[in-house]
Every structure is written in structure tokens, then in C-alpha cells.
């Protein structure tokens, strides 16, 4: 029987997490180790400057007062006897497309699994208030992809970033990571002692036109499936940087 580890960044009490755990339960033994509280936008953060505490909520369900990356590490070192066959991170409230994957804790959880040599998939669904927490379509997609990955594990050093539209999808499309231009949005205020504080808001975005991108796919009604890799080396620039540094 396969072993599946599930985490997220919306917190252990999120509906998307429960839906994901339930839908893949017939694919193997499911373990849930997720942040105690919401940990959105923490990226691939690892907690190193304080101890972490865990709490068992139910059989094979634990919370950690840390990040998704913390959760994966503690799950593998403390709760599971051996590495799982698959790590699923999600279902996230809101897409993680384009440059957003560098901020996403959901993607961070899958990235940690990838670095440890485990087939990993991040799953996110478009935020839509009209859905009222309906993750049925994303759950169906997650099941389909999980089943496929368990049958044919991903290449080492890679993981999948999956994004699901809120309306009925046209199907699945393999995509590339989108690119955007953005302008930071930071609001400044003062506390009662006249000390300044800053509140980071949603950046103003301008997406580059790319018919093959994850952003274009989900905006056009497709489920985007983007193969990602842990190696960030820009291999095509190595010769150019070498010439730059040696004045060749």
C-alpha cells in the first residue's frame, strides 16, 4: 500500500486540506501534517530560531506550529517510519501561478518533498467567494494526478504545480511558469506612539502574454500542470557569465 503525506499553508483546519485527504484515501495510507495556523506566503521557509511543537489531532493527523517545510521535515523524521511515496500540498485557497510560486507555502511544501527525492505535487484552486469552499473539481484533479504519479513517479529533482479554475475546466494542460511585471504595494501608518509601521498589500500586476503559461491556461479555463525543478541554475548563461568574469 502506498503512503501519502499531505500538508498545506492554509492551516490544519482548512477545508481544502480535509477534502484532499479524503479524496485520496483509497490510494493509500494518508498522513496529514500541516501548520497549526495559516502560513501563506512563507515560501520555502524553515524555522531555525525557536523550537517547534506538534499536536496530534486524530489518527495520523498532526499540527505543527511552523511552516509547510517544517511540517514535511517533522513528518518524515518523527511520524512516518519511512519516506512516503507521494507528498501532496494543498488544496490552496487561490492560485499559485507565475512568480507567485516563489512566495507560496503550498509550493514550498512540495519543493521540500522534491529536494528529499519524493514525488510531490502542489494543488491550488482559484479563489471564488461564490463557491463557498467547494473544492470538488480541484479534488477530482488532485486524485487523477496523484493516481498517475503513484503509478509513474516523477523524475528526481522535479515536482508538479497544479492550478485549477473555479468554473468547469476544459481539461488539463501542461504549461510553463508565467511571468509578470509588478509594482510593490506598501502602505505606511503610525501606531499610537507615532512609530511608523508598514503593511504589504497585493502587488499591482501586468502579466506577460504567453499562450503556454500557467496564468494564460487557468484564465482560459484549463487546469494548468507545470513541471518545476529544484535546480535554479540558469544553465544557458554559464558560458556568458564565465566570459563576463574573465573578460574574454
Secondary structure, DSSP 8 states (H G I E B T S, - for coil): -EEEEEE-SS-TT-HHHHHHHHHTGGGEEEEEEEESS--TT-TT----SS---EEEEETTEEEESS-HHHHHHHIIIII-SS--SEEEEEEEES---GGGGGT-HHHHHHHHHHHTT--EEEEEE---GGGSS--HHHHHHHHHHHHHHHHS---TTEEEEEEE-SS----EEEEB---EEEE--EEEEE-TTS-EEEEE---EEEE---TTBHHHHHHTT-EEEEEEES----GGGHHHHHHHHHT-
